[in-house]
Amino acid sequence: MKVAVLGAGHVGPVIARLALAAGHEVAIAASGDPARIEMIIEFLAPGARPRSTTDAVADADLVVLAIPWHRFATLDPALFAGKVVVDAMNHWPPAEAPLGTSEQVAARLRGARVVKTLNHVAYQDMEPPGGRALGVAGDDRAAVEVVAAFLAGIGFDPVPVGGLVAGRLLEPGSPVFGVAVSRSELEGEVQ
C-alpha cells in the first residue's frame, strides 16, 4: 500500500516507521519544500520519501493526517477526493462544540473517506504497538475496513467504535484518550 503521512513532527515519523516495517511504501509531507525535511526523515523514518503534500496525496492509497489542527485549514480539500483519510489529529474544542474533530474534517474534505484513529495514543506509546487496542471510527464501512487492516498490519488491534460521531470517544477528555485500554475496555465504552 502507498501511504502518505502528512506531518513530520512527533506522530508522523512514528506512523511512517511502523508502515515501512510492515512493507508499505511511505511518503512524508510537511508544509513547505520537501527538501527541508529530508534530514529529519532520513534520521526518523529511513526509507520514507519526502514529498510535497500534493504529490504525496496524489499517489497514496491511504493518507494519514498527523499535522497540528491549526494547519488543517491550509490543506486543499480537492486533493483528498476519493482518498481514504485517517484523521490522527487532536483538537481541544469546547465541550459543547457541535461537531467532533473528524466530523469537521469530513465536512471540509467532502468526497474523502475519513476514518478517526491513531489520535488517542501518545506517539511515545506507539512503538512497539504490541497489539495495543485502537478505536476506529468512520461512516464509510469499506474505508474503516481498509484502515483496520492497515492498523492490524502494523501491529495494533483495531476496534470499530461506530461512525464519525462516535469518534468523539477517541478525542481529548474522553476516558480512553491517552490511556492504554484493552479491546474489551474500549468495546465497553462504546456500549
Steps between C-alpha positions, in 0.01 A plus 500: 500500500618855431468707816527879517572635847435871525705626791866460588470586871466239773215278377567493125845339509383232746211403273739508203748266676225253588364507144847455350570206730176340377617535138300803390636771275500825701520865404515774763395857431519810714421859422746649257779356289558123547876565503454667840402168660743266320742475793219456752350217297837338436557489876147436634344293221772358278350368180217753485507756222458872561241637258276797457153462645348507152726224367482283812119507510461452123690169508361369831260217570477621861563850637577561868438851633758537779526878492415761761130588490568863403679381184201298383332815363794551261441172314328504161184288542498405130816290549317252721196415286455122494792439737488299821612757757599417858436788735771462765473865604386634833311816577381627836169666412249609764303207642184639340654506149237382252738272305786270593838544334448236233154628423661837430769332288237313297295818452802685363642213295176414320550191291774360726436178690593615852583262784592608854782309673861521621430825685416364844838339565813705569771472237749368755259216580455391136828309476490213528127470433487165677139437402381815677127558448418801283152636443397547137204720407359569156183528297641317194511130588745411221737779609480381862592150381800634302622696802438208739703270273780760487500535879503123553785471249715748692437328832190652659166345593237710318166530679208648301310744722237627256457789258690828502273636771632217721850630430440742787574203727861521375543873554662694786298483819355155434569205731717326236707799390865452592424182696608146413175308479427144399263404221230408753542830688472693174198299390347563844524877444305463176203326666 
